Amino acid sequence: MIKKIKVERLKPGFFVHDFNCGWLNHPFFKNRMMLKSDKDIEKIVARGIHEVYIDTDAGLDLDDAPTQEEVDQAIDNELEALTPAIPSKPASVPLAERVDQSKTLIIESKFTTQCLLDGVKFGQPIDTAELASMIDNVTAQVLDDGNALVCLLRNKRRNEYSYLHSLSVAALCISFAQSMSFDAEQVRDLGMGGLLHDIGEVRTPSRILNKPGPLTDDEYGIMQQHVARGIEIVRQTGRLSAASASIIAQHHERLDGTGYPKGLRGDEIGLFGQVAAIADIYDALTSTRCYNVPLPPTGALRKIYEWSDTYLNRYLVEQFIAHIGVYPIGSLVRMRSGEVGVVLRHGEQSLLRPVVRIIFDRFNRRVNDASEVDLSLDAAGSDGYDIVHCESSERLKADPIRFLF
């Protein structure tokens, strides 16, 4: 049985099933391990981890610790109580055309970002005018309807991560900022800061960036230096706003003081840094990386909500989830009936009950006459149309985008 416990209750003999720090490199070679000594526990505490999940079948038990199912149910109950975001206005062009526009934008932006990172790596200055133009194009796309863009960016390949992660964070920051009614200058600053948030990584050794396993303490210290390197790079440019620069400086800070580089706490972290941290973690959790198996969007959002008890701003996390939706558009979900649907739009009454299109039957066979189901309707639940869990597009060999129109 999987249970969640606070690190101060750990002792040798517990088997750690999940270090519960997907946004952070834990200090152990394995992702699951038996705690053999107090030194193992000290390492966990030193990384700022507050709670872990244990496997009671493989190690000691703790009777009063909540099970993973109980934790997930408690989170879902709280998410159920959140007010869904106001539905966006109808887009000016059909979805198929918006997808084509987004694909073109991603190709162009990836090339621009790749040139930027390669140029900085070899000492060239940042062309902020070109980046501003790219951010304006991303903003225009998000303003019309960012769902297609965000959905496409979520499905990036491992070898595209370095380039498209920055673009994804920028798009998420822009989309979130617009939903929060930030003004045009703030939206641009957030987008620019999101695009450049990891710029310092161009001067981090690739053996560390691409290491398939956990980092040693020394390697982790070198990795943390990418923030200072990023600040120095933009300082040399001299054309980035203070708000955008604050994202580079603060996107790894955490409200409880366990972040880096300065260990800032609470309101010592600026609003833009807190927003970018949420976007950065969400995209990292849902992306395939050399050391990471991606979580489905819903799993990532549940984790972010769980971490808003300590690391992240609870209010901003709630607003982010209300905007993205617990089941983001383009997610594949398995119904209690066994069928699989793709999320078409958010539910207007509940974040847990979106509108879906049924695309596979319970035997994972393609459905020819796809039907739309509003899961907020009582009849939907009685017919077995309530969500059991998210599905992997890789496992089903299905591109969610093609099923949206």
Buried (B, 14 or more C-beta within 10 A) or exposed (E): EBBBBEBEBBEBEBBBBBBBBBBBBBBBEEBBBBBEEEEBBEBBEEBBBBBBBBBBEEBBEBEEBBBBEEBBEEBBEEBEEBEBBEEBEEBEEEBEEBBEBBBEBBEEBBEBBBBBBEBBEEEEEBBBEEBBEBBEBBBEBBBBBBBBBBBBBBBBEEEBBBBBBBBBBBBBBBBBBBBBEBEEEBBBBBBBBBBBBBBBBBBBEEEBBBBEEBBBEEBBEBBBBBBBBBBBBBEEBEEBBEBBBBBBBBBBBBBBBBBBBBEBBEEEBBBBBBBBBBBBBBBBBBBBBEEBEBBBBBBBBBBBBBBBEBBBBEEBBBBBBBBBBBBBBBBBBBBEBEBBBBBBBBBBEBBBBBBBBBBBEEEBEEBEEBEEBBBBBEEBEEEEBBBEEBBEBEEBEBEBBEBBE
